[in-house]
Amino acid sequence: MKTKDIAKNNGLEPTAFDRWLKQSRHPSKSGLTGLSVDDSLNTDELVREFNQHLAEERERNAQEQGRLAQEQEIVNQAAAVKQQALASMLITSGFNFEGYKITKYSDYISGDSAVSMDRPSHGWLGGVNKDVGGDLLASLTRIRRDALAELKEEAYSLGCNAVIGLDFDYLTMDPETATSGGGTLYLPFLFAVTANGNAVVIESDERTALG
């Protein structure tokens, strides 16, 4: 009996039915006209087993989707907690916070960022890049912000909620290299900044708050 006829008569998806049948305990054989089973097989029982297989597969898929959704929810919650912690993290160039006490000193940490800038084609005072100062200040503002964000990430990874003794180190590189013709190739300028500080844990000073 052709499996495509069984599938058609019982409203089954032929490809899925054949795939299940090949993996089942029921013998089948392939021919030029498709898969077939022995005529002595009880087709009603065959269809019942296949439908049960589909129901179990749907249940497994539903459970897997539920598990994945649960894991994603945990990830989202952790990300929200982290985002809130980073947003509320206190940073100072000094070594204390008014109204807080430091309960733990952790490692000395740093955050880095850099940007490259193309050289003006006709000198710094003219040519394509007319607002060199503005471009440079905008770039420095961005990399300083990025370095500070990386510094917060480092503090958070250490279980800290504040940084003291913040300072910035700046690096300017003017790279150049020799050309095959014996000349000099001036590469883009590189500006880098490092934010440094000490990660700490702070708690609200209840005595100060009460006072």
C-alpha positions in Angstrom: 0.0 0.0 0.0 1.3 3.4 -1.0 2.0 5.7 1.9 0.9 8.7 -0.2 -2.6 7.1 -0.4 -2.7 6.5 3.3 -1.7 10.2 3.9 -4.3 11.4 1.4 -7.1 9.4 2.8 -6.4 10.5 6.4 -5.5 14.1 5.8 -1.8 13.7 6.7 1.2 15.6 5.3 2.8 13.0 3.0 6.5 14.0 3.5 6.2 14.1 7.3 4.4 10.8 7.3 7.0 9.1 5.2 9.8 10.6 7.3 8.2 9.2 10.5 7.5 5.9 8.9 11.2 5.4 7.9 12.2 5.9 11.5 9.4 3.8 13.0 9.3 0.1 13.9 7.1 -0.6 10.9 8.8 -2.1 7.8 8.5 -0.1 4.6 10.1 -0.1 1.1 10.9 2.5 -1.5 9.9 2.1 -5.1 9.7 4.2 -8.3 6.3 5.5 -7.2 7.3 6.3 -3.7 7.2 4.6 -0.2 4.9 1.7 0.5 4.0 -0.6 3.4 2.7 -4.1 3.6 -1.0 -4.4 2.9 -1.4 -6.5 6.1 -0.6 -3.4 8.3 -3.5 -1.9 10.1 -3.6 1.6 8.6 -5.8 3.0 11.4 -3.3 2.0 13.9 -0.5 3.4 11.8 -2.3 6.8 11.5 -3.0 6.8 15.3 0.7 6.2 16.0 1.7 9.0 13.6 -0.8 11.5 15.1 0.5 10.6 18.6 4.0 11.2 17.4 2.9 14.7 16.1 1.2 15.5 19.4 4.3 14.5 21.4 6.5 16.5 19.0 4.3 19.6 19.4 4.5 19.2 23.2 8.3 19.0 23.1 8.5 22.1 20.9 6.2 24.0 23.2 8.3 23.0 26.2 11.5 24.0 24.4 10.0 27.4 23.4 8.9 27.9 26.9 12.4 27.1 28.2 14.0 29.5 25.7 11.5 32.2 26.6 12.3 31.7 30.3 16.0 31.9 29.6 15.5 35.1 27.5 13.5 36.7 30.3 16.3 35.9 32.8 18.8 37.5 30.4 16.6 40.6 29.9 16.1 41.0 33.7 19.9 40.7 34.3 20.5 43.3 31.5 18.0 45.6 33.1 19.5 45.3 36.5 23.0 45.9 35.0 21.8 48.9 33.1 20.2 50.4 36.2 23.4 49.7 38.2 25.6 51.4 35.6 23.3 54.4 35.3 23.3 54.9 39.1 27.0 54.3 39.6 28.7 57.2 41.3 32.1 58.4 40.1 34.4 61.1 41.6 37.9 62.5 41.1 38.0 62.7 44.8 38.2 59.9 47.3 34.8 59.9 49.1 31.1 60.7 48.6 29.2 63.0 50.8 26.5 61.0 52.6 28.1 57.6 51.8 30.7 55.4 53.4 33.1 53.1 51.6 32.7 49.6 52.7 35.1 47.9 50.3 38.1 48.9 48.2 38.5 46.8 45.1 41.1 46.9 42.2 42.5 49.8 40.4 40.7 49.8 37.1 40.8 51.5 33.7 38.7 52.0 30.6 40.2 52.8 27.1 39.0 54.2 23.9 40.6 55.6 20.7 39.8 57.3 17.5 41.8 57.9 14.3 41.5 61.1 12.3 42.5 61.7 8.7 45.1 64.4 8.0 43.8 67.5 6.2 44.7 67.3 2.5 45.9 71.0 2.4 47.3 71.6 5.8 45.6 72.2 9.2 44.4 75.7 8.3 42.6 75.0 5.1 41.5 72.4 2.6 38.9 69.7 3.0 39.0 69.5 6.8 38.2 73.1 7.7 37.0 72.6 11.3 39.9 70.6 12.7 39.4 71.9 16.3 35.7 71.1 16.3 36.3 67.6 14.8 39.0 66.9 17.4 36.9 68.1 20.4 33.9 66.1 19.2 36.1 63.0 18.9 37.7 63.4 22.3 34.3 63.9 23.9 33.1 60.7 22.4 36.1 58.5 23.3 36.2 60.0 26.8 32.6 59.0 27.2 33.3 55.5 25.9 36.3 55.1 28.2 34.2 56.1 31.1 31.5 53.6 30.1 34.2 50.9 30.0 35.4 51.9 33.4 31.9 51.5 34.8 31.7 48.0 33.2 34.9 47.1 34.9 33.7 48.3 38.3 30.4 46.4 37.8 32.2 43.2 37.0 34.0 43.5 40.3 30.7 43.9 42.2 31.3 47.5 42.9 28.9 50.4 42.7 31.2 53.4 42.6 34.6 54.7 41.4 36.9 57.1 43.3 40.1 58.9 42.2 39.0 59.3 38.6 41.5 60.8 36.2 42.1 60.7 32.4 45.3 60.0 30.5 45.6 61.1 26.9 47.8 59.7 24.1 48.4 61.2 20.7 50.2 59.3 18.0 51.5 60.7 14.7 52.3 57.5 12.7 54.2 57.5 9.5 55.9 54.9 7.4 58.4 54.8 4.5 57.1 54.2 1.0 58.6 52.0 -1.6 59.9 55.1 -3.4 61.8 56.3 -0.5 59.3 58.9 0.6 57.2 59.1 3.8 53.5 58.1 4.1 51.8 60.0 6.8 49.1 57.8 8.4 45.9 59.1 10.2 46.4 60.6 13.6 45.5 58.4 16.5 44.0 59.9 19.7 43.5 57.6 22.7 42.2 58.2 26.2 42.3 56.0 29.3 40.0 56.6 32.3 41.5 55.4 35.6 40.1 55.0 39.1 39.6 52.7 42.0 36.5 50.5 42.2 34.7 50.6 45.5 31.5 49.6 47.2 29.6 52.4 49.0 26.6 52.4 51.3 24.5 55.3 52.4 25.7 56.7 55.7 22.6 56.4 57.9 24.0 58.7 60.5 24.4 61.4 57.9 21.0 60.8 56.5 19.4 61.0 60.0 21.3 64.1 60.8 
